[in-house]
């Protein structure tokens, strides 16, 4: 990397024996090129051998992939910290503003409760008429909390994307209901939210008042598709006192900040015609249609980075035109609109570089994916599993199907090794996921599948010792006694249905208990109940444990329908954990 007269940097191997103030932006159309550039950069040791390298990422999947790339390049990947942008800034704020760092007061989770407390007192004012009208149409605290949570999340977004508007509110320049509610929420804490902390941090940087050692000696930002102005201003400020490097994917080597879609071009022409300037030329470029239609977020982000002083390192690889995928990538790279040209590129029929599979369900999608990957691994002997990345818009939808299809071999075929990244805590942790399912059950129908699913969870099954063969027996009982939904007839009545006991949990358990108490009774009724006549002596323990589980589950969920204060909720939820979940080593 060689400095040029204009301050830019030419592409090549990164040689970082010198410090470059400000931001250095590394761009390439290949993620592997960027990881190699980062690897070269990290070869330069920091001032202290114990200093930690900080690489900011946007997902845990990117962190995992990057760790593997650095380990392959350096032989080891150690003493690296991969924070998300907000987590990194929280650490900086907490170290610099120790006396007033109270950002949790404005976090959406906490602010929602604070707003819920404020709303009843302020809705009498005329400015809050719209909120009052909405709240008057609903009963209870649930809608008020949901509204408060929505407002809290909106305020949190304002702090990032509209900080100047928030400062105007605090100065009293606006008096609508949002501004007034924000002043109530932030009263006495105006200097503690992150917009104020960021403003003060930038002022400290300008005055050279930042304590030494707060910023990392070198900060790298890797693979982030877009950052708000809030973060870019802070990164630019940090670049005045430390080394900041951004590694960004750029699919196009040409300037594409002013391209628009064909639809936007036509809309612009229509506005010009309506203004009476039909003869005027519209100097707009559509460029590559895929880039103009799908690259809006990246285009705006690159325009934003151009507003801050920075050095540039670029490396774009020519891929050729030997496949359909390479043709598409080359057209985007050179901002070529093949649709507007006469020449066409004909791709051989056997080309498989781009495939589209239309499937009727997520399960079928994953099954087809599994077959395609097996075919690729079979045809390309140099392809390894660690070279494959599968992306999905919502991993929570597909994760259960991925585990089902990829978790074991199908038809004697060996399983493909896999790992799932970026899942939520509730999905990754069996305790957290089951805990949330129990809370959802409070307002549900207590269907047989929902309750059995909770019992099937490892931490609950271990707590009541109903696992393996015992769990299979319980599932058979549920099926045989025809349990469908509802705790009992009263629960059905709460749903506005007749209070029939048939097919409820209490009806099914009564049949099981009576079947054990009077074996061999046959199909005759006893006190109006038909005993279940397929129980053996050794089933008594399993039946007792099932009854204990159901009794505790129904008691907890029914009790949660009553209002209580946060301290009482904390005690109740802790009691739920102790009563239904195992405290053995794997689940603690």
C-alpha positions as CSV (number, residue, x, y, z in Angstrom):
1,X,0.0,0.0,0.0
2,X,1.7,3.2,-1.2
3,X,0.6,6.8,-0.3
4,X,-0.1,8.9,-3.3
5,X,0.2,12.7,-3.7
6,X,-3.5,13.1,-3.4
7,X,-3.6,11.2,-0.1
8,X,-5.1,8.0,-1.6
9,X,-3.5,4.6,-1.5
10,X,-2.9,2.2,-4.3
11,X,-3.9,-1.4,-4.1
12,X,-1.4,-4.1,-3.2
13,X,-0.1,-5.8,-0.1
14,X,-0.7,-3.8,3.0
15,X,2.6,-2.5,4.4
16,X,1.7,-0.6,7.6
17,X,5.0,0.6,9.0
18,X,3.6,4.1,9.3
19,X,0.6,5.6,11.0
20,X,-2.2,7.1,8.8
21,X,-4.3,9.6,10.7
22,X,-8.0,9.6,10.0
23,X,-9.9,6.8,8.4
24,X,-8.5,4.3,5.9
25,X,-11.2,2.6,3.8
26,X,-10.3,-0.7,2.2
27,X,-12.7,-1.7,-0.5
28,X,-12.9,-4.8,-2.7
29,X,-15.5,-6.8,-4.5
30,X,-14.2,-10.0,-2.8
31,X,-14.5,-10.6,0.9
32,X,-11.5,-12.9,0.8
33,X,-9.4,-9.9,-0.5
34,X,-10.5,-7.8,2.4
35,X,-9.7,-10.6,5.0
36,X,-6.3,-10.9,3.4
37,X,-5.8,-7.1,3.7
38,X,-6.8,-7.2,7.4
39,X,-4.5,-10.1,8.0
40,X,-1.6,-8.2,6.5
41,X,-2.5,-5.2,8.6
42,X,-2.6,-7.2,11.8
43,X,0.9,-8.5,11.2
44,X,2.2,-5.1,12.5
45,X,2.4,-5.5,16.2
46,X,0.8,-3.0,18.5
47,X,2.7,-1.0,21.1
48,X,2.1,-3.6,23.8
49,X,2.3,-7.4,23.2
50,X,-0.7,-7.7,25.6
51,X,-2.8,-5.1,23.8
52,X,-6.0,-6.5,22.3
53,X,-6.9,-6.1,18.6
54,X,-10.4,-4.7,18.2
55,X,-12.3,-5.7,15.1
56,X,-15.9,-4.4,14.9
57,X,-18.4,-6.7,13.1
58,X,-22.1,-6.8,12.6
59,X,-22.8,-10.5,13.2
60,X,-21.4,-13.4,15.0
61,X,-21.4,-15.3,11.7
62,X,-18.9,-12.8,10.3
63,X,-16.8,-13.0,13.5
64,X,-16.6,-16.8,13.2
65,X,-15.6,-16.7,9.6
66,X,-13.0,-14.0,10.1
67,X,-11.5,-15.9,13.0
68,X,-11.0,-18.9,10.8
69,X,-9.5,-16.8,8.0
70,X,-7.0,-15.1,10.4
71,X,-6.1,-18.4,12.0
72,X,-5.4,-19.9,8.6
73,X,-3.2,-16.9,7.7
74,X,-1.4,-16.3,11.0
75,X,-1.4,-19.9,12.4
76,X,-3.4,-18.7,15.4
77,X,-6.3,-16.3,16.2
78,X,-6.0,-15.0,19.7
79,X,-6.4,-11.8,21.8
80,X,-9.0,-10.5,19.4
81,X,-12.2,-8.7,20.4
82,X,-15.1,-8.6,17.9
83,X,-17.7,-6.2,19.4
84,X,-20.8,-4.9,17.7
85,X,-20.8,-1.1,17.0
86,X,-23.1,-0.2,19.9
87,X,-21.3,-2.5,22.3
88,X,-17.9,-0.9,21.4
89,X,-19.3,2.6,22.0
90,X,-20.9,1.6,25.3
91,X,-17.4,0.5,26.5
92,X,-15.9,3.8,25.4
93,X,-18.6,5.9,27.0
94,X,-18.4,4.0,30.3
95,X,-14.6,4.6,30.5
96,X,-14.7,8.3,29.7
97,X,-18.0,9.3,31.4
98,X,-17.9,7.2,34.5
99,X,-19.7,9.8,36.6
100,X,-22.7,10.1,34.4
101,X,-22.9,6.9,32.3
102,X,-26.5,5.9,32.8
103,X,-27.4,4.8,29.3
104,X,-29.5,2.0,30.6
105,X,-32.1,4.6,31.7
106,X,-32.8,5.2,28.0
107,X,-32.5,1.6,26.8
108,X,-35.8,0.5,25.3
109,X,-36.3,-2.2,27.9
110,X,-36.0,0.2,30.8
111,X,-37.5,3.3,29.1
112,X,-40.7,1.3,28.3
113,X,-41.4,0.9,32.0
114,X,-40.6,4.6,32.7
115,X,-42.8,5.8,29.9
116,X,-45.6,3.5,31.1
117,X,-45.4,5.2,34.5
118,X,-45.5,8.7,33.0
119,X,-48.3,8.2,30.5
120,X,-51.3,8.3,32.9
121,X,-50.3,11.7,34.3
122,X,-49.7,13.4,31.0
123,X,-52.5,12.2,28.8
124,X,-54.8,14.8,30.3
125,X,-52.9,17.6,28.4
126,X,-54.3,18.7,25.0
127,X,-51.1,17.7,23.2
128,X,-51.6,14.1,24.2
129,X,-55.1,13.9,22.8
130,X,-54.2,11.2,20.2
131,X,-52.6,9.0,22.8
132,X,-55.6,9.5,25.2
133,X,-58.0,8.5,22.5
134,X,-56.1,5.4,21.7
135,X,-55.7,4.3,25.4
136,X,-59.4,5.0,26.1
137,X,-60.3,2.4,23.5
138,X,-58.6,-0.5,25.4
139,X,-58.8,-1.9,28.9
140,X,-56.0,-3.0,31.1
141,X,-52.3,-2.3,31.3
142,X,-51.1,-4.5,28.4
143,X,-51.9,-2.0,25.6
144,X,-50.4,0.8,27.6
145,X,-47.2,-1.2,28.0
146,X,-47.1,-2.2,24.3
147,X,-47.5,1.5,23.4
148,X,-44.8,2.5,25.8
149,X,-42.5,-0.1,24.4
150,X,-43.1,1.1,20.9
151,X,-42.4,4.7,21.9
152,X,-39.3,3.7,23.8
153,X,-37.9,1.9,20.8
154,X,-38.7,5.0,18.6
155,X,-36.9,7.3,21.0
156,X,-33.9,5.0,21.0
157,X,-33.8,5.2,17.2
158,X,-34.1,9.0,17.4
159,X,-30.9,9.1,19.5
160,X,-29.0,7.4,16.7
161,X,-30.7,8.8,13.5
162,X,-32.1,12.1,14.7
163,X,-29.9,13.4,17.6
164,X,-30.2,17.1,16.6
165,X,-34.0,16.8,16.8
166,X,-33.7,15.4,20.3
167,X,-31.5,18.3,21.3
168,X,-34.1,20.7,19.9
169,X,-36.7,19.0,22.1
170,X,-34.5,19.4,25.1
171,X,-34.1,23.1,24.4
172,X,-37.9,23.5,24.3
173,X,-38.0,24.5,20.6
174,X,-40.9,22.1,19.9
175,X,-43.9,21.4,22.0
176,X,-45.8,18.4,20.4
177,X,-46.5,15.3,22.5
178,X,-43.3,13.5,21.6
179,X,-41.1,16.4,22.5
180,X,-43.0,16.9,25.8
181,X,-42.9,13.2,26.7
182,X,-39.1,13.1,25.9
183,X,-38.5,16.1,28.2
184,X,-40.4,14.3,31.0
185,X,-38.4,11.1,30.4
186,X,-35.0,12.8,30.2
187,X,-35.6,15.4,33.0
188,X,-32.4,15.5,35.1
189,X,-30.7,13.0,32.8
190,X,-30.2,15.1,29.6
191,X,-26.5,14.5,29.6
192,X,-26.7,10.7,30.1
193,X,-28.2,9.4,26.8
194,X,-25.9,8.3,24.0
195,X,-26.6,11.2,21.7
196,X,-25.4,13.6,24.4
197,X,-22.4,11.3,25.3
198,X,-21.4,11.2,21.6
199,X,-21.6,15.0,21.3
200,X,-19.5,15.5,24.4
201,X,-17.0,12.9,23.3
202,X,-16.5,14.6,19.9
203,X,-16.0,17.9,21.8
204,X,-13.4,16.3,24.0
205,X,-11.5,14.9,21.0
206,X,-11.4,18.4,19.4
207,X,-10.0,19.8,22.7
208,X,-7.6,16.9,23.0
209,X,-9.0,16.0,26.5
210,X,-9.6,12.3,26.0
211,X,-7.7,10.3,28.6
212,X,-4.8,8.2,27.2
213,X,-5.5,4.5,26.7
214,X,-9.3,4.8,26.2
215,X,-9.2,4.2,22.5
216,X,-7.6,1.1,21.1
217,X,-4.3,1.7,19.3
218,X,-5.9,0.3,16.2
219,X,-9.6,-0.1,15.4
220,X,-10.8,-2.2,12.4
221,X,-14.3,-2.3,11.1
222,X,-14.9,-5.4,8.9
223,X,-17.8,-6.4,6.7
224,X,-20.4,-4.0,7.9
225,X,-22.8,-3.2,5.1
226,X,-23.9,0.2,6.5
227,X,-23.5,2.5,9.5
228,X,-25.6,5.5,10.5
229,X,-24.0,9.0,10.5
230,X,-23.9,8.8,14.4
231,X,-21.3,6.0,14.2
232,X,-19.4,7.4,11.3
233,X,-19.0,10.8,13.0
234,X,-17.6,9.0,16.1
235,X,-15.2,6.9,14.0
236,X,-14.0,10.0,12.2
237,X,-13.4,11.7,15.5
238,X,-11.5,8.7,16.8
239,X,-9.4,8.7,13.6
240,X,-7.9,11.9,14.8
241,X,-6.2,10.2,17.7
242,X,-6.0,6.6,16.7
243,X,-5.8,4.3,13.7
244,X,-9.2,3.5,12.2
245,X,-9.6,1.1,9.3
246,X,-12.8,0.2,7.5
247,X,-13.0,-2.9,5.4
248,X,-16.0,-2.6,3.1
249,X,-17.4,-4.7,0.3
250,X,-17.9,-2.7,-2.8
251,X,-19.4,-4.6,-5.8
252,X,-18.6,-1.9,-8.3
253,X,-15.3,-0.3,-9.2
254,X,-16.9,2.7,-10.8
255,X,-18.6,5.6,-9.1
256,X,-22.2,4.6,-8.6
257,X,-23.4,7.2,-6.1
258,X,-25.8,8.9,-8.5
259,X,-27.4,6.0,-10.3
260,X,-31.1,5.5,-10.0
261,X,-33.6,2.8,-10.9
262,X,-35.5,2.9,-14.2
263,X,-38.7,3.5,-12.2
264,X,-37.1,6.5,-10.5
265,X,-35.9,7.9,-13.8
266,X,-39.4,7.6,-15.3
267,X,-40.9,9.3,-12.3
268,X,-38.4,12.1,-12.6
269,X,-39.2,12.6,-16.3
270,X,-42.9,12.7,-15.4
271,X,-42.3,15.4,-12.8
272,X,-40.3,17.5,-15.3
273,X,-43.1,17.1,-17.9
274,X,-45.7,18.2,-15.3
275,X,-43.6,21.2,-14.5
276,X,-43.8,22.3,-18.2
277,X,-40.2,21.4,-19.1
278,X,-40.8,18.6,-21.4
279,X,-37.8,19.4,-23.5
280,X,-35.4,19.3,-20.6
281,X,-32.8,16.5,-20.4
282,X,-32.6,14.4,-17.4
283,X,-28.9,13.7,-16.7
284,X,-29.4,10.6,-14.6
285,X,-27.8,7.2,-15.0
286,X,-29.5,3.9,-14.3
287,X,-26.3,1.9,-14.5
288,X,-26.6,-1.8,-13.8
289,X,-30.2,-2.6,-13.0
290,X,-29.3,-5.0,-10.1
291,X,-27.0,-2.4,-8.6
292,X,-29.4,0.5,-8.8
293,X,-32.4,-1.5,-7.5
294,X,-30.8,-3.6,-4.8
295,X,-27.8,-1.5,-3.8
296,X,-29.5,1.6,-2.4
297,X,-28.3,1.0,1.1
298,X,-24.7,0.5,0.1
299,X,-24.8,3.5,-2.3
300,X,-26.0,5.8,0.5
301,X,-23.4,4.4,2.9
302,X,-20.5,5.0,0.5
303,X,-21.8,8.5,-0.1
304,X,-21.8,9.0,3.7
305,X,-18.2,7.8,4.0
306,X,-17.2,10.3,1.3
307,X,-18.1,13.2,3.6
308,X,-15.3,12.4,6.0
309,X,-11.6,12.7,5.3
310,X,-10.1,9.2,4.6
311,X,-7.5,7.3,2.7
312,X,-8.4,4.7,0.1
313,X,-7.2,1.2,-0.6
314,X,-8.9,-0.6,-3.5
315,X,-8.5,-4.0,-5.0
316,X,-10.9,-5.3,-7.6
317,X,-10.5,-8.7,-9.3
318,X,-11.5,-9.3,-12.9
319,X,-13.5,-12.6,-12.9
320,X,-13.9,-13.2,-16.6
321,X,-17.1,-14.2,-18.4
322,X,-16.9,-18.0,-18.2
323,X,-20.1,-18.6,-16.2
324,X,-23.5,-16.9,-15.6
325,X,-22.5,-15.8,-12.1
326,X,-19.2,-14.3,-13.4
327,X,-21.1,-12.5,-16.1
328,X,-23.5,-10.9,-13.6
329,X,-20.6,-10.0,-11.2
330,X,-18.6,-8.5,-14.1
331,X,-21.6,-6.4,-15.2
332,X,-22.0,-5.1,-11.7
333,X,-18.3,-4.5,-11.3
334,X,-18.2,-2.3,-14.4
335,X,-21.7,-0.9,-13.9
336,X,-22.6,-2.3,-17.3
337,X,-26.3,-2.3,-18.3
338,X,-26.5,-5.3,-20.7
339,X,-30.2,-4.7,-21.2
340,X,-29.5,-1.3,-22.8
341,X,-26.9,-2.8,-25.2
342,X,-27.3,-4.8,-28.4
343,X,-24.7,-7.4,-27.5
344,X,-25.8,-10.5,-25.5
345,X,-23.7,-13.0,-23.7
346,X,-24.8,-16.6,-24.3
347,X,-24.1,-19.0,-21.4
348,X,-23.7,-22.7,-22.0
349,X,-26.7,-24.7,-20.9
350,X,-24.9,-27.0,-18.4
351,X,-23.9,-23.8,-16.4
352,X,-24.9,-24.2,-12.7
353,X,-23.3,-21.1,-11.2
354,X,-26.7,-19.6,-10.5
355,X,-29.6,-21.8,-9.6
356,X,-33.2,-20.9,-8.5
357,X,-35.2,-23.6,-6.7
358,X,-38.9,-22.9,-6.1
359,X,-40.1,-25.0,-3.0
360,X,-43.4,-25.2,-1.3
361,X,-42.2,-24.9,2.3
362,X,-39.1,-24.0,4.3
363,X,-38.6,-27.7,5.1
364,X,-38.5,-28.5,1.4
365,X,-36.1,-25.6,0.8
366,X,-33.6,-27.1,3.3
367,X,-34.0,-30.6,1.9
368,X,-33.2,-29.3,-1.6
369,X,-30.3,-27.3,-0.2
370,X,-28.9,-30.5,1.4
371,X,-29.1,-32.3,-1.9
372,X,-27.5,-29.5,-3.8
373,X,-24.6,-29.3,-1.3
374,X,-24.0,-33.0,-1.5
375,X,-23.9,-32.7,-5.3
376,X,-21.4,-29.8,-5.1
377,X,-19.1,-31.7,-2.7
378,X,-19.2,-34.7,-4.9
379,X,-18.4,-32.9,-8.1
380,X,-15.8,-30.5,-6.7
381,X,-13.3,-32.6,-4.8
382,X,-11.4,-29.5,-3.7
383,X,-14.5,-27.9,-2.1
384,X,-14.5,-28.2,1.7
385,X,-17.4,-27.7,4.1
386,X,-15.7,-24.7,5.7
387,X,-15.8,-23.0,2.3
388,X,-19.6,-23.0,2.2
389,X,-21.8,-20.2,3.7
390,X,-25.6,-20.4,3.6
391,X,-27.6,-17.2,4.2
392,X,-31.2,-16.8,5.0
393,X,-33.3,-13.7,5.8
394,X,-34.6,-15.2,9.1
395,X,-32.5,-17.9,10.6
396,X,-35.1,-18.6,13.4
397,X,-37.6,-19.9,10.8
398,X,-35.1,-22.3,9.2
399,X,-33.0,-23.4,12.2
400,X,-35.3,-26.3,13.3
401,X,-35.4,-27.6,9.7
402,X,-31.7,-27.3,9.3
403,X,-31.1,-29.4,12.5
404,X,-33.6,-31.9,11.3
405,X,-32.2,-32.3,7.8
406,X,-28.5,-31.8,8.4
407,X,-28.3,-33.3,11.8
408,X,-28.3,-36.9,10.6
409,X,-27.6,-38.8,7.4
410,X,-30.5,-39.3,5.0
411,X,-30.7,-42.6,3.2
412,X,-27.3,-43.8,4.3
413,X,-25.6,-40.6,3.2
414,X,-23.0,-39.1,5.6
415,X,-24.2,-36.0,7.4
416,X,-22.7,-32.6,6.4
417,X,-21.0,-30.8,9.3
418,X,-22.7,-27.5,10.0
419,X,-23.1,-24.8,12.6
420,X,-25.8,-22.1,12.9
421,X,-24.8,-18.5,13.7
422,X,-26.7,-15.4,14.8
423,X,-29.5,-17.1,16.7
424,X,-31.2,-15.4,19.6
425,X,-30.6,-16.4,23.2
426,X,-34.1,-17.8,23.4
427,X,-33.4,-20.1,20.5
428,X,-29.9,-21.2,21.5
429,X,-30.5,-21.8,25.2
430,X,-32.9,-24.6,26.0
431,X,-33.7,-23.0,29.3
432,X,-34.4,-19.5,27.9
433,X,-36.4,-20.9,24.9
434,X,-38.6,-23.1,27.1
435,X,-39.0,-20.3,29.7
436,X,-40.4,-18.1,27.0
437,X,-42.7,-20.8,25.7
438,X,-44.2,-21.2,29.2
439,X,-44.8,-17.5,29.4
440,X,-46.5,-17.6,26.0
441,X,-48.7,-20.4,27.3
442,X,-50.3,-18.1,29.8
443,X,-52.6,-16.6,27.2
444,X,-52.8,-19.6,25.0
445,X,-55.0,-22.7,24.6
446,X,-52.8,-25.2,26.4
447,X,-52.8,-27.5,23.3
448,X,-51.4,-31.0,23.6
449,X,-48.5,-30.1,21.3
450,X,-47.6,-27.0,23.3
451,X,-47.6,-28.7,26.7
452,X,-45.8,-31.8,25.4
453,X,-43.2,-29.6,23.8
454,X,-42.4,-28.0,27.1
455,X,-42.1,-31.4,28.8
456,X,-39.9,-32.5,25.9
457,X,-37.4,-29.8,26.6
458,X,-34.3,-31.3,28.2
459,X,-34.2,-29.0,31.3
460,X,-37.9,-29.7,32.1
461,X,-37.7,-33.4,31.3
462,X,-34.6,-33.8,33.4
463,X,-36.4,-32.0,36.3
464,X,-39.3,-34.5,36.4
465,X,-37.2,-37.4,35.1
466,X,-39.5,-37.9,32.1
467,X,-37.1,-38.5,29.2
468,X,-36.4,-41.2,26.6
469,X,-38.8,-44.1,26.9
470,X,-40.8,-42.4,29.6
471,X,-41.4,-39.4,27.3
472,X,-42.6,-41.8,24.6
473,X,-45.0,-43.4,27.0
474,X,-46.5,-40.0,28.0
475,X,-46.9,-39.0,24.4
476,X,-48.8,-42.2,23.7
477,X,-51.0,-41.6,26.7
478,X,-51.8,-38.1,25.4
479,X,-52.7,-39.5,22.0
480,X,-54.8,-42.4,23.4
481,X,-56.9,-40.4,25.8
482,X,-57.6,-37.8,23.1
483,X,-56.2,-34.7,24.9
484,X,-56.6,-31.8,22.5
485,X,-56.5,-28.4,24.3
486,X,-57.6,-26.6,27.5
487,X,-56.9,-27.3,31.1
488,X,-60.5,-28.0,31.9
489,X,-64.0,-26.8,31.1
490,X,-63.6,-23.5,32.9
491,X,-60.6,-22.7,30.6
492,X,-62.8,-23.4,27.6
493,X,-65.4,-21.0,29.0
494,X,-62.8,-18.3,29.3
495,X,-62.4,-18.6,25.5
496,X,-66.1,-18.0,25.0
497,X,-66.9,-21.7,24.3
498,X,-69.2,-24.2,26.1
499,X,-67.5,-25.5,29.3
500,X,-67.2,-29.1,28.1
501,X,-64.6,-31.2,29.9
502,X,-64.1,-33.5,27.0
503,X,-60.6,-33.6,25.4
504,X,-59.1,-31.3,28.1
505,X,-56.0,-32.1,30.2
506,X,-58.0,-32.7,33.4
507,X,-60.3,-35.1,31.5
508,X,-57.4,-37.0,30.1
509,X,-55.5,-37.2,33.4
510,X,-58.7,-38.3,35.2
511,X,-59.0,-41.2,32.7
512,X,-55.3,-42.1,33.3
513,X,-55.6,-42.1,37.1
514,X,-58.9,-44.0,37.1
515,X,-57.4,-46.6,34.8
516,X,-54.6,-47.2,37.2
517,X,-56.9,-47.3,40.2
518,X,-59.5,-49.7,38.7
519,X,-57.6,-51.8,36.1
520,X,-59.6,-54.1,33.9
521,X,-62.7,-52.0,34.2
522,X,-63.2,-52.1,30.4
523,X,-65.2,-49.6,28.4
524,X,-67.7,-49.0,31.2
525,X,-67.9,-45.6,32.8
526,X,-67.1,-45.0,36.5
527,X,-68.6,-41.8,37.9
528,X,-69.0,-40.6,34.3
529,X,-65.4,-41.3,33.3
530,X,-64.1,-44.0,31.0
531,X,-60.9,-45.4,32.6
532,X,-57.8,-45.8,30.4
533,X,-57.2,-49.5,30.4
534,X,-53.6,-49.7,29.1
535,X,-51.6,-49.0,32.2
536,X,-49.2,-51.4,33.9
537,X,-47.7,-51.4,37.4
538,X,-44.4,-49.8,36.4
539,X,-46.3,-46.9,34.8
540,X,-47.4,-45.6,38.2
541,X,-44.2,-43.6,38.7
542,X,-44.3,-42.0,35.3
543,X,-48.0,-41.1,35.8
544,X,-47.2,-39.5,39.1
545,X,-44.4,-37.5,37.7
546,X,-46.6,-36.4,34.8
547,X,-49.3,-35.2,37.2
548,X,-46.7,-33.3,39.3
549,X,-45.5,-31.5,36.1
550,X,-49.0,-30.6,34.9
551,X,-50.1,-29.4,38.4
552,X,-47.0,-27.1,38.7
553,X,-47.3,-25.8,35.1
554,X,-50.9,-25.0,35.4
555,X,-50.5,-23.3,38.8
556,X,-47.7,-21.1,37.6
557,X,-49.3,-20.0,34.4
558,X,-52.7,-19.4,36.0
559,X,-51.1,-17.3,38.7
560,X,-49.4,-15.1,36.1
561,X,-52.7,-13.7,35.0
562,X,-52.9,-11.4,38.0
563,X,-51.2,-8.0,38.1
564,X,-48.1,-7.5,40.3
565,X,-45.3,-5.1,40.6
566,X,-41.8,-5.7,39.1
567,X,-40.3,-7.1,42.3
568,X,-43.2,-9.6,42.7
569,X,-42.8,-10.6,39.0
570,X,-39.1,-11.2,39.6
571,X,-39.8,-13.5,42.6
572,X,-42.6,-15.3,40.7
573,X,-40.4,-15.9,37.6
574,X,-37.5,-17.1,39.7
575,X,-39.9,-19.5,41.5
576,X,-41.0,-20.8,38.0
577,X,-37.4,-21.5,37.2
578,X,-36.8,-23.4,40.4
579,X,-40.1,-25.4,40.1
580,X,-40.0,-26.5,36.5
581,X,-36.3,-26.6,35.4
582,X,-33.5,-28.8,36.4
583,X,-30.6,-27.2,38.2
584,X,-28.1,-29.9,37.1
585,X,-24.8,-28.9,35.4
586,X,-25.8,-28.7,31.7
587,X,-28.7,-26.3,32.4
588,X,-27.2,-23.9,35.0
